[in-house]
């Protein structure tokens, strides 16, 4: 579904992606892991067309996305930091996004699921971080698209909401969708991901299943396996 070849990106003198080659197949949950500054968000934003690489190519469904935008109609995106206008109410924001995308939605069901009805008329600036994240999740999941990109989706969520999020992700997987996730919560990744890629300093150090990573690092869980890679590279 996604094929990335020889992707380079720098910001001023800092090289963030250093010749990334990566293939993500259709269907399943794919986690992009790495410490802060490893290039995860830059890679995601390159796929979304929000960052323009210095060189290299990205293909989605065999189509080169360079200078194209319509492919994004089939992607739902949850950013790590969502900067929506604070003077909007929750319902105003939801309605605005619905009007922009003009696709069928299941927002009413999601609002019920995350108990957001009491907050619909509240301004975004008055919401707690956890409630804002629930609103962001509704925005990311309310459209039926073939790909979901979720950048740190668990941020600020209480345990009950986290369980609901995991169930939603699994349901989307069962529909045959491709789900790309970044997270620093290794227990979350280990529970849901089918495959992981580990980025460090703009390079890929591992791509495969969690079982393969554990075997390669001779560790019993994902957190220890990642720590092993970091230790080997003196991070």
N, C-alpha and C positions, 0 to 999 in steps of 0.2 A: 504493500500500500504506500509506504514512504521509502524512498531511496535517496540517500545523501551521499554525494561523492566529493571528496577532496575539498571540504568546506573550511575556509579561513575567514576569520573576522578579528579585526583589531579596533580598539578605541584609542585614538591618538597613538602612543608608542606601546600600548599594552596589547599584546596578542592574546585574545580570549579563546578562540577556536583555532586549532593548529592542524588542519588537514583531516577533518572528521570524515570517516566513511562508516555509514550505518544503514542498515535495512530493518524496517519494522513491518512485519507481515500483518495482513488484515485479520482482525478479530483477536481478542485477548487483552490482557492488562500488562503494560510495559512500563517499568519504572526506570527513570533516569536519576541516578544517585551521584553524590559527590559533595565535598565540603563547600563552604561558601567561597565564591570566586572561581569555581572549577569550570564554569561555562554552561551550566544547566539551563538557566533562564535565557541566556543568549541563544542557545540552540533551539529552545522552544519558540522564541520570538522570531527566529529565522524561518522556522517552519510556517509560522503564521504570517510572514511577510512584514512583521513589525520592525525587524532588523534586516538590513541589506548586507549580505556577506561581501567581503572583499573579492573573493573568488570561490569557485565551486558551484555545484548544482544541487537542487532539491527537486525531486519528482514525487508527485502524489497521484496515485492511480495512473502511472506512466506518463503524466503530463508535467513538463517543466513549469514551475510556478513563477519563474522570473517575469516581472512586469505584469503579473496576472492578479486578480483579486476575487473572481467569482468562485474559486474553489473553497473560499472561506465560508461560503454559505452552508457547507456540509461539516463545519467544525464548531463545536461548543467549547468555550474557553473560560476557565476560572483562573484569573491572574493571582499571583502571590499577594500583590497589593492593588486593590481596586480603588481607583481615585475617581469616584463619582461625585457630582456636585452635592455638597453637604446641605444645601437649602431645599433639595427635593425630599418629598416624603417617600416612604417605601413603595406605596402603590403608584406614585407618579413615576418612579424609576422603573418599576416593572412594566407599566403601560408604555413608557417611552421605548424600552428595549423591544417590546412586542411590536410596536409600530415601525421601528427601524428594520426589523428582520422579516416581518410579514409572513410568518410561518405558524402553523397550528401549535398550540402550547398546552401544557398540563399544569400551569402555574397554580390553579386553584387547589389541586390535589397536593402539590408541594407545600403550599402555604399552610394547609391543614397538617401535613406531616411534621413540619418544623414549628408548629404552634405560633405562627407569625401574625395571626389575625389581630391581636391587640396592638401590634406595632405598625399596621399598614398606614396609618395617618401620621405617624411620627416622622420627624425629619431625620435624615441619616446622621447628622451631627450629634443627635441625642441618643444614638444607639450604642450599646456596649460592643466591644470587639467581637464577642461571640455571636451576638445577634446580627451584626453586619455580615459576618461570615455565613450565617444561615441564609441571609438575603442573597449573597453572592452565589451560594450553591443553587438556590432556586433559579437564578438567572442562567446558570451554566447548564442545568438539567431540564429546563422547561421546553426546550426545542428538541425535536426528533432528528438528530444528525448522526452521520455514520462514524464520526470521530469526536472524542472528548479529550481535551488537554487540561489537566488539573494541576496547577502549580501550588504546592503546599496546601492541599485542600483541608487538612485537619486543624489548621491554625485556629486556636481559640475555641474549639468545639468542646462541649461537655461530653461525658461518656455516653449518654443516651443519644445525642445527636451524632456522635461518631459511629455508633452501631447502625443508625439509620443510613448514614453516608455509605458505609461499607456494603449494606444490603442493596442500595441503589446502584453502586458501581458493579456489583455482581449481576444484578438484573440487566444492566446495559451490556455486560459481557455476554450474557445468555442470549441476547438479541443479535449477536454477531458483530458488535461494534468494537472499534479499536479505541482503547483508553490508554493515554499516556499520562503518567503521574510523576511528579517530583515530591520528595518528602525527606525530612530528617528523622522521621519516626520509623526506625527499622522494624519494630514489631508490626506496625501497620503494613509496611511493604511486604514483609515476610508472609503475612496472612493472605494478601490478596494478589500479589504480582505473579504472573506466569514467567516473565523474563525480566532481567535487569541489565542495565549498562552502567558502568562506573566511570565517571569522568574525573580527571585530575589534571589541573593546569592546562585545560583545553585539549587533552588527549584522552582517548578511550583505553582504559586499562583492563576492562573485562566486559564481555557480552555473553550472556547465556542464562541458564536457569539458576535459581537460588541453590538447588542441589549441586549443580556443577561448581558454583562459586565456593560452597562449603567444602566440597571435595578438593578443589584446587588449593584452598588455603588451610585445609585440614582443621576446620573449626566446626563447632556444633550449632551455631546460630548465625544469622545474617550480620548482626551487630559486631560479633567477634571477627567474622570474615572481612568486613569492611575495615575494621581496626587493623587487621593483619596487612591489608594492602597499604594502608597509610603508614604503618610502621616500616614496611619494606622500602617505601619511598621517602622515608625520613620526614614525614609531614607531622 
